[in-house]
Amino acid sequence: MLFRRLSQFTTLCVLTTAALAQERAHAFVGARIEPVDAPVIERGTLLVRGGRIVALGPVADVKVPDDAERIDAAGRTIIPGLVCSHSHIGAVAGADGSGPIQPEVRALDAIDALDPGIQKAQAGGITTVNVMPGSGHLLSGQTVYLKLRDGRTVEDIAIKNADGSIAGGIKMANGTNPQKDPPFAGTRGKAAALMRAQLHRALDHKKKLDAAKDDPSKAPDRSLGLEALVEVLEGKRVVHHHTHRQDDIITVLRLQQEFGFRCVLHHVSEGWMVADQIAAAKVPCSVIVLDSPGGKLEALNLSLTTGAVLDRAGVLVGFHTDDGITDSRLFLRSGALAVRAGMERDKALQALTIANARMLDLQDRVGTLTPGKDADFVVLSGDPFSVYTRVLQTWVEGKKVFDLADPKDRLFANGGYGASEGQAMSMCCFGTEGGQ
């Protein structure tokens, strides 16, 4: 009996010690802190505990608890964890060649949480991503929002809504990518007609569901695809829409106005040509920033000035990697190129953080170094937009997920033998699957 009680006491002590250790605060002292939603703190302290930001401010103003681990961050810069609003990491695969519109397909069911692309994103300072199926379909499936924790399964890293469901949007596309032989659309006009017809079916399904709320016997047969589109029509699921040419952009805005769904325009190579129309529609843009445009004719007029032009017009602008079009390790470079092309520096940093968080409805959790938000942040060797700056550490919810000083992590950051072992590349519209 005595042995059993001692054993139970020992176990309780171990569990209590582990719990206290887990809750131990970390204080990063002396860093240059860029909160994004507040002025830069030239010599400040960031205090985190229990996965949340507790406090930040000038060194003299932030009291560091006696039990906190103090980290000398002098000479370092700390920014919020980067948010990528359009990525293909995790070996994601979406719809197949059986049809152009497949809203029932979920990226959640096609994510490899052990894919090295996730570690490479961490090495680039990315902490939150919108993982998208490809654009070889008019609708290739439901996207999934991930927090880049160290996990073994997709459930370990998937972000959940308040009701417990997995957070995500839905991926649509127009332009040349989804143009194929029947049953796919062969022209832009036919593409819009197919999508419009499917949305009308969803409207009819929604009417039947609404009518059956008081009488379940009137409920229509289950349709996973139509139910996903009903979530779109109700504003519960954001449409992330691949589009490049100015006429294709206007077509998306036309459909958005007709059906009232929430939408984010992605890529917008010719968005600078129709910036006023995008601003009038109050639709955000997730822009890809490339220093070597090419690959398809509809991206011929892509411009490094797009971010600046859209921002000046009043559009909410974010950037994305479209990994592997742009390597996630180089995401900060997108902001630097936009600044070089005329975008204000603070707006470029917002485009990598809080602007993307807003597009994913995650602005209350991530995107700024605000007390109460998740402790997602990046420790840099210097200015975020300097070509000489390195990501030194990446933290997600108060846990370090990348450390350049660790040889294993440094391999992912620098590349070399074994760095891509096991990584599967997912592209936008190539291969036999038609959606990658």
VOVEX-265832 format. One line per field, with one value per residue (C-alpha): residue in one letter; y, x, z; residue number from 0. Coordinates in Angstrom, 1 decimal. Example, Ala and Ser with C-alpha at 12.3 -4.5 7.8 and 13.67 -1.06 7.14 Angstrom:
2
type = (A; S)
py = (-4.5; -1.1)
px = (12.3; 13.7)
pz = (7.8; 7.1)
seq = (0; 1)
//
This chain:
436
type = (M; L; F; R; R; L; S; Q; F; T; T; L; C; V; L; T; T; A; A; L; A; Q; E; R; A; H; A; F; V; G; A; R; I; E; P; V; D; A; P; V; I; E; R; G; T; L; L; V; R; G; G; R; I; V; A; L; G; P; V; A; D; V; K; V; P; D; D; A; E; R; I; D; A; A; G; R; T; I; I; P; G; L; V; C; S; H; S; H; I; G; A; V; A; G; A; D; G; S; G; P; I; Q; P; E; V; R; A; L; D; A; I; D; A; L; D; P; G; I; Q; K; A; Q; A; G; G; I; T; T; V; N; V; M; P; G; S; G; H; L; L; S; G; Q; T; V; Y; L; K; L; R; D; G; R; T; V; E; D; I; A; I; K; N; A; D; G; S; I; A; G; G; I; K; M; A; N; G; T; N; P; Q; K; D; P; P; F; A; G; T; R; G; K; A; A; A; L; M; R; A; Q; L; H; R; A; L; D; H; K; K; K; L; D; A; A; K; D; D; P; S; K; A; P; D; R; S; L; G; L; E; A; L; V; E; V; L; E; G; K; R; V; V; H; H; H; T; H; R; Q; D; D; I; I; T; V; L; R; L; Q; Q; E; F; G; F; R; C; V; L; H; H; V; S; E; G; W; M; V; A; D; Q; I; A; A; A; K; V; P; C; S; V; I; V; L; D; S; P; G; G; K; L; E; A; L; N; L; S; L; T; T; G; A; V; L; D; R; A; G; V; L; V; G; F; H; T; D; D; G; I; T; D; S; R; L; F; L; R; S; G; A; L; A; V; R; A; G; M; E; R; D; K; A; L; Q; A; L; T; I; A; N; A; R; M; L; D; L; Q; D; R; V; G; T; L; T; P; G; K; D; A; D; F; V; V; L; S; G; D; P; F; S; V; Y; T; R; V; L; Q; T; W; V; E; G; K; K; V; F; D; L; A; D; P; K; D; R; L; F; A; N; G; G; Y; G; A; S; E; G; Q; A; M; S; M; C; C; F; G; T; E; G; G; Q)
py = (0.0; 2.4; 1.6; 2.3; 5.6; 6.6; 5.6; 7.7; 10.6; 10.3; 10.2; 13.3; 15.1; 14.2; 15.3; 18.5; 19.3; 18.6; 20.9; 23.7; 23.2; 23.4; 26.6; 28.2; 31.6; 32.6; 36.2; 37.4; 40.4; 43.2; 42.5; 44.9; 44.0; 44.7; 43.9; 44.9; 46.5; 48.9; 51.0; 49.2; 48.7; 49.3; 47.5; 45.4; 42.3; 39.7; 37.5; 34.3; 31.7; 28.8; 29.2; 32.8; 36.3; 37.7; 41.0; 43.1; 46.5; 48.3; 46.4; 48.8; 48.4; 44.6; 42.7; 39.3; 36.7; 35.1; 31.6; 32.7; 31.5; 34.7; 34.7; 37.3; 38.7; 41.7; 42.4; 40.3; 41.2; 39.6; 39.6; 37.7; 34.3; 34.5; 33.5; 32.0; 32.3; 29.9; 26.9; 23.3; 21.8; 18.5; 16.6; 17.8; 16.4; 17.5; 16.6; 14.0; 13.9; 12.7; 16.2; 19.9; 20.7; 18.6; 20.5; 17.3; 16.7; 17.7; 18.7; 17.5; 13.9; 14.4; 16.0; 14.2; 15.9; 14.4; 15.9; 17.8; 20.8; 21.6; 21.8; 24.0; 26.3; 26.5; 27.4; 30.3; 31.6; 30.5; 29.4; 29.3; 28.2; 27.7; 24.5; 24.4; 21.7; 22.5; 24.8; 22.4; 22.4; 25.0; 23.8; 21.3; 21.0; 22.3; 23.9; 23.4; 25.9; 24.5; 25.7; 24.4; 22.7; 19.6; 16.9; 13.4; 13.6; 16.3; 16.4; 17.5; 20.6; 21.4; 24.6; 24.1; 26.5; 27.3; 24.5; 21.9; 21.6; 21.9; 25.4; 26.0; 27.6; 26.2; 26.4; 27.7; 28.6; 30.1; 31.0; 28.5; 26.0; 24.3; 24.4; 20.8; 18.4; 17.5; 17.1; 20.1; 23.5; 24.3; 28.1; 30.9; 31.3; 27.7; 27.7; 30.5; 28.8; 25.5; 27.2; 29.4; 26.3; 24.5; 27.5; 27.6; 23.9; 24.8; 27.6; 25.2; 22.7; 25.5; 26.4; 22.7; 22.5; 25.8; 24.5; 21.2; 22.8; 22.4; 19.2; 16.8; 14.6; 17.3; 17.2; 16.5; 13.6; 14.1; 15.7; 16.4; 18.6; 20.7; 21.0; 22.4; 25.0; 25.9; 26.8; 29.0; 30.7; 31.2; 32.8; 30.1; 29.0; 31.6; 31.1; 31.2; 31.9; 31.3; 34.0; 35.8; 37.9; 41.1; 39.7; 36.5; 38.7; 40.6; 37.3; 36.2; 39.6; 39.2; 35.7; 37.0; 39.8; 37.5; 34.9; 37.0; 34.6; 35.8; 35.7; 36.1; 36.6; 34.7; 35.5; 38.4; 38.8; 41.6; 42.9; 46.2; 46.7; 46.5; 47.7; 50.1; 47.4; 45.1; 47.8; 48.7; 45.0; 45.0; 41.7; 41.0; 39.9; 37.2; 38.2; 36.1; 38.0; 36.7; 38.2; 36.0; 35.9; 33.2; 29.8; 30.7; 33.4; 34.6; 35.7; 37.6; 41.0; 40.1; 43.1; 43.5; 46.7; 44.9; 44.9; 48.6; 49.5; 47.4; 48.8; 52.4; 51.6; 50.4; 46.7; 44.4; 42.8; 39.7; 37.7; 33.9; 31.4; 29.0; 26.6; 25.2; 28.1; 30.2; 28.2; 28.8; 29.5; 32.7; 34.1; 37.2; 38.0; 38.5; 41.5; 42.8; 42.7; 44.5; 47.3; 47.6; 48.0; 50.8; 49.3; 50.9; 48.8; 48.4; 47.4; 44.7; 43.3; 43.3; 41.4; 38.6; 38.5; 40.1; 40.7; 37.0; 36.2; 38.3; 36.5; 33.2; 34.6; 34.0; 37.7; 37.2; 34.4; 35.2; 37.9; 40.4; 40.3; 41.2; 40.1; 37.3; 36.0; 32.7; 32.9; 32.5; 34.5; 34.5; 35.5; 37.1; 38.0; 41.5; 43.5; 41.3; 42.6; 42.5; 39.9; 39.2; 38.3; 34.7; 33.1; 32.0; 30.5; 29.9; 29.5; 28.2; 28.6; 29.1; 26.1; 26.3; 24.4; 25.6; 26.5; 27.4; 26.3; 22.8; 20.8; 19.0; 22.2; 23.9; 21.2; 22.1; 25.8; 25.5; 22.4; 19.6; 15.9; 14.5; 17.8; 16.9; 13.2; 12.1; 15.4; 15.3; 18.3; 19.4; 21.8; 23.8; 22.1; 19.5; 15.7; 13.0; 14.0; 17.2; 19.2; 19.6)
px = (0.0; 2.8; 4.6; 1.5; 1.0; 4.6; 4.3; 1.1; 2.9; 5.9; 3.7; 1.7; 5.0; 6.2; 3.0; 2.9; 6.5; 5.8; 2.8; 4.8; 7.6; 5.1; 3.7; 7.1; 7.3; 9.9; 11.2; 13.0; 14.9; 16.6; 15.2; 14.0; 10.3; 8.0; 4.5; 2.9; -0.2; 1.9; 5.0; 8.4; 10.1; 13.8; 14.9; 12.0; 10.9; 8.5; 7.0; 5.1; 3.5; 1.1; 1.2; 0.1; 1.7; 1.5; 3.2; 5.6; 7.1; 10.3; 12.7; 12.1; 8.3; 8.0; 8.4; 9.9; 8.7; 11.3; 10.6; 10.8; 13.5; 15.3; 16.7; 19.1; 17.8; 19.9; 20.8; 17.9; 14.6; 11.3; 8.2; 4.9; 4.9; 4.4; 1.0; 0.9; -2.5; -1.8; 0.5; 0.7; 3.0; 2.2; 2.0; -1.6; -3.8; -7.3; -9.9; -9.2; -10.1; -13.6; -15.2; -14.5; -16.4; -15.7; -16.6; -16.8; -13.1; -11.1; -7.4; -7.6; -7.7; -4.5; -2.0; 1.2; 2.0; 5.5; 6.3; 9.7; 8.0; 6.5; 9.9; 11.1; 8.2; 9.1; 12.7; 11.2; 9.4; 6.0; 3.7; 0.2; -0.7; -3.8; -3.1; -4.9; -5.6; -4.6; -6.2; -6.7; -10.4; -13.1; -13.5; -10.9; -12.0; -11.9; -8.8; -7.4; -5.8; -2.8; -0.7; 2.8; 3.3; 5.5; 2.8; 2.5; -0.9; -2.9; -5.2; -2.2; -1.7; -5.1; -6.7; -10.2; -13.2; -15.0; -17.5; -14.7; -14.8; -11.7; -11.0; -10.7; -12.1; -12.8; -10.6; -12.0; -10.1; -10.7; -8.5; -6.4; -5.7; -9.1; -9.6; -9.6; -11.6; -15.1; -16.4; -14.2; -14.9; -13.0; -13.7; -13.9; -17.6; -18.4; -16.3; -18.4; -21.6; -20.7; -19.8; -22.9; -25.1; -23.5; -24.1; -27.7; -28.0; -26.5; -29.1; -31.9; -30.4; -30.1; -33.8; -34.7; -32.5; -34.0; -37.6; -36.8; -35.6; -39.0; -39.9; -36.9; -39.1; -38.7; -34.9; -33.3; -30.9; -27.4; -25.0; -21.5; -20.7; -23.8; -23.5; -20.0; -21.3; -24.2; -21.5; -20.0; -23.4; -23.9; -20.5; -19.1; -16.5; -14.4; -13.8; -10.1; -10.1; -7.2; -7.3; -4.7; -6.0; -8.0; -11.1; -11.0; -10.7; -13.8; -15.7; -15.0; -16.2; -19.4; -20.1; -19.3; -21.7; -24.4; -24.2; -22.9; -20.1; -17.0; -14.0; -10.2; -8.6; -5.3; -2.4; -4.0; -1.2; -3.2; -4.8; -3.0; -5.1; -8.4; -7.4; -10.4; -12.9; -11.4; -11.4; -15.1; -16.0; -14.2; -12.5; -9.0; -6.1; -3.5; -0.7; 2.2; 5.5; 7.9; 11.2; 11.2; 7.7; 6.9; 5.4; 2.0; 0.8; -2.0; 0.8; 2.6; 1.7; 2.6; 4.2; 6.2; 4.1; 0.8; 0.9; 1.6; -1.0; -3.7; -2.8; -3.0; -6.5; -7.7; -7.5; -6.5; -3.3; -1.5; 1.3; 1.7; 4.3; 2.2; 5.0; 6.7; 6.3; 8.1; 10.0; 8.5; 12.0; 12.1; 8.7; 10.2; 11.8; 8.3; 7.8; 11.2; 10.6; 7.2; 8.9; 11.5; 8.6; 7.0; 4.9; 5.2; 7.3; 4.7; 2.1; 4.5; 5.1; 1.3; 0.9; 3.0; 1.2; -2.1; -3.5; -3.3; -4.7; -7.8; -8.3; -8.4; -10.6; -7.7; -7.0; -8.0; -5.4; -2.4; -0.7; 0.4; 2.4; -0.6; -1.1; -3.6; -2.9; -1.1; 2.7; 3.7; 6.8; 10.1; 13.5; 15.6; 19.3; 18.4; 15.8; 13.1; 13.6; 17.4; 18.9; 21.5; 18.9; 18.5; 15.6; 17.2; 14.2; 10.5; 8.1; 4.5; 2.2; 5.2; 7.1; 10.3; 9.8; 12.9; 16.3; 19.1; 21.7; 20.3; 22.1; 18.9; 17.0; 19.8; 19.7; 16.1; 17.1; 20.2; 19.5; 21.9; 21.9; 18.8; 17.0; 14.2; 14.1; 10.5; 9.2; 6.5; 6.0; 2.4; 2.0; -0.9; -2.0; 0.3; 0.4; -2.2; -4.4; -5.3; -5.6; -2.0)
pz = (0.0; 1.0; -2.3; -4.3; -2.5; -3.1; -6.7; -7.1; -5.4; -7.7; -10.8; -9.6; -9.0; -12.5; -14.1; -12.1; -13.0; -16.7; -16.6; -15.0; -17.5; -20.4; -19.0; -18.4; -20.0; -22.6; -22.7; -25.7; -24.4; -26.3; -29.8; -32.5; -32.6; -35.5; -34.2; -37.6; -35.9; -33.8; -34.0; -34.2; -30.8; -31.2; -28.1; -26.7; -24.9; -26.2; -23.5; -24.3; -22.1; -22.7; -26.4; -26.3; -26.4; -22.9; -23.4; -25.5; -25.2; -24.5; -22.2; -19.3; -19.5; -19.6; -16.3; -16.9; -14.4; -12.2; -13.6; -17.3; -19.6; -20.7; -24.2; -25.2; -28.5; -28.8; -32.5; -33.6; -35.2; -34.3; -36.5; -36.5; -38.1; -41.8; -43.3; -46.8; -48.3; -51.2; -50.9; -52.2; -49.5; -48.0; -51.3; -51.7; -54.5; -55.4; -57.9; -60.7; -64.4; -64.0; -64.1; -64.0; -60.7; -57.6; -54.4; -52.4; -52.7; -49.6; -49.5; -45.9; -47.2; -49.3; -46.9; -45.9; -42.5; -42.7; -46.1; -46.0; -47.6; -44.3; -42.6; -45.4; -44.9; -41.2; -42.3; -44.2; -41.2; -42.4; -39.5; -41.1; -44.6; -46.9; -48.7; -52.0; -54.5; -58.1; -60.6; -63.4; -62.6; -62.4; -58.8; -57.5; -53.9; -50.4; -49.1; -45.6; -43.3; -41.4; -38.4; -39.0; -35.7; -35.5; -36.1; -37.2; -38.9; -40.7; -37.7; -35.6; -37.7; -39.1; -37.7; -36.3; -36.3; -33.1; -33.8; -34.1; -37.9; -39.9; -41.2; -44.9; -48.1; -51.5; -54.7; -58.0; -61.2; -64.6; -67.5; -69.4; -66.7; -66.6; -70.3; -71.6; -73.7; -72.5; -69.9; -69.1; -70.6; -73.8; -73.7; -71.2; -71.9; -71.3; -68.1; -66.6; -67.8; -66.1; -62.8; -62.9; -63.4; -60.5; -58.2; -59.2; -58.3; -54.9; -54.5; -55.1; -52.7; -50.1; -50.5; -49.9; -46.8; -45.5; -46.1; -44.3; -41.1; -39.5; -41.3; -41.8; -44.0; -46.7; -46.6; -50.0; -50.4; -49.1; -51.6; -50.2; -53.2; -53.0; -49.2; -49.6; -52.1; -49.8; -47.2; -49.9; -50.5; -46.8; -46.4; -44.2; -46.7; -48.7; -52.4; -53.2; -57.0; -59.3; -62.0; -64.2; -67.1; -66.6; -68.4; -66.2; -63.1; -64.1; -64.8; -61.2; -59.9; -62.0; -60.5; -57.0; -57.4; -58.9; -56.1; -53.2; -52.1; -50.3; -52.5; -52.6; -56.0; -56.4; -58.6; -60.5; -63.0; -64.7; -61.5; -62.0; -65.1; -63.2; -59.8; -59.5; -60.3; -57.8; -55.1; -55.9; -55.4; -52.0; -52.9; -51.5; -53.7; -52.9; -55.2; -56.4; -56.7; -59.3; -60.5; -63.6; -65.1; -67.6; -68.0; -69.5; -71.9; -69.6; -67.1; -69.8; -68.2; -64.6; -62.9; -59.8; -59.2; -58.8; -55.0; -54.9; -57.5; -55.8; -52.4; -53.6; -55.1; -51.7; -52.1; -49.3; -50.6; -49.5; -51.0; -51.5; -52.5; -54.6; -53.4; -55.3; -57.8; -55.2; -52.5; -49.1; -47.8; -49.9; -48.9; -47.3; -50.6; -52.1; -49.8; -50.6; -54.3; -53.8; -51.8; -54.6; -57.0; -55.1; -52.3; -48.9; -46.5; -43.8; -46.3; -47.7; -44.2; -43.6; -46.9; -45.5; -42.2; -41.1; -44.6; -45.4; -41.9; -42.7; -46.0; -44.0; -41.2; -38.8; -37.9; -34.3; -33.8; -36.0; -38.2; -35.5; -32.3; -30.2; -26.6; -26.5; -30.0; -30.7; -30.0; -33.6; -34.4; -36.3; -35.0; -37.8; -38.0; -39.4; -41.4; -42.9; -46.4; -46.5; -48.8; -46.1; -43.4; -42.3; -40.4; -37.2; -35.4; -36.0; -33.2; -33.4; -30.4; -28.1; -29.3; -31.4; -34.7; -36.5; -35.3; -37.8; -35.2; -35.3; -38.1; -39.0; -39.4; -41.2; -43.8; -44.6; -44.7; -46.9; -48.9; -49.6; -49.7; -48.1; -47.7; -50.1; -49.4; -49.4; -50.7; -53.3; -55.5; -56.3; -59.2; -60.4; -63.6; -64.8; -64.9; -65.5; -62.5; -64.3; -61.0; -60.0)
seq = (0; 1; 2; 3; 4; 5; 6; 7; 8; 9; 10; 11; 12; 13; 14; 15; 16; 17; 18; 19; 20; 21; 22; 23; 24; 25; 26; 27; 28; 29; 30; 31; 32; 33; 34; 35; 36; 37; 38; 39; 40; 41; 42; 43; 44; 45; 46; 47; 48; 49; 50; 51; 52; 53; 54; 55; 56; 57; 58; 59; 60; 61; 62; 63; 64; 65; 66; 67; 68; 69; 70; 71; 72; 73; 74; 75; 76; 77; 78; 79; 80; 81; 82; 83; 84; 85; 86; 87; 88; 89; 90; 91; 92; 93; 94; 95; 96; 97; 98; 99; 100; 101; 102; 103; 104; 105; 106; 107; 108; 109; 110; 111; 112; 113; 114; 115; 116; 117; 118; 119; 120; 121; 122; 123; 124; 125; 126; 127; 128; 129; 130; 131; 132; 133; 134; 135; 136; 137; 138; 139; 140; 141; 142; 143; 144; 145; 146; 147; 148; 149; 150; 151; 152; 153; 154; 155; 156; 157; 158; 159; 160; 161; 162; 163; 164; 165; 166; 167; 168; 169; 170; 171; 172; 173; 174; 175; 176; 177; 178; 179; 180; 181; 182; 183; 184; 185; 186; 187; 188; 189; 190; 191; 192; 193; 194; 195; 196; 197; 198; 199; 200; 201; 202; 203; 204; 205; 206; 207; 208; 209; 210; 211; 212; 213; 214; 215; 216; 217; 218; 219; 220; 221; 222; 223; 224; 225; 226; 227; 228; 229; 230; 231; 232; 233; 234; 235; 236; 237; 238; 239; 240; 241; 242; 243; 244; 245; 246; 247; 248; 249; 250; 251; 252; 253; 254; 255; 256; 257; 258; 259; 260; 261; 262; 263; 264; 265; 266; 267; 268; 269; 270; 271; 272; 273; 274; 275; 276; 277; 278; 279; 280; 281; 282; 283; 284; 285; 286; 287; 288; 289; 290; 291; 292; 293; 294; 295; 296; 297; 298; 299; 300; 301; 302; 303; 304; 305; 306; 307; 308; 309; 310; 311; 312; 313; 314; 315; 316; 317; 318; 319; 320; 321; 322; 323; 324; 325; 326; 327; 328; 329; 330; 331; 332; 333; 334; 335; 336; 337; 338; 339; 340; 341; 342; 343; 344; 345; 346; 347; 348; 349; 350; 351; 352; 353; 354; 355; 356; 357; 358; 359; 360; 361; 362; 363; 364; 365; 366; 367; 368; 369; 370; 371; 372; 373; 374; 375; 376; 377; 378; 379; 380; 381; 382; 383; 384; 385; 386; 387; 388; 389; 390; 391; 392; 393; 394; 395; 396; 397; 398; 399; 400; 401; 402; 403; 404; 405; 406; 407; 408; 409; 410; 411; 412; 413; 414; 415; 416; 417; 418; 419; 420; 421; 422; 423; 424; 425; 426; 427; 428; 429; 430; 431; 432; 433; 434; 435)
//
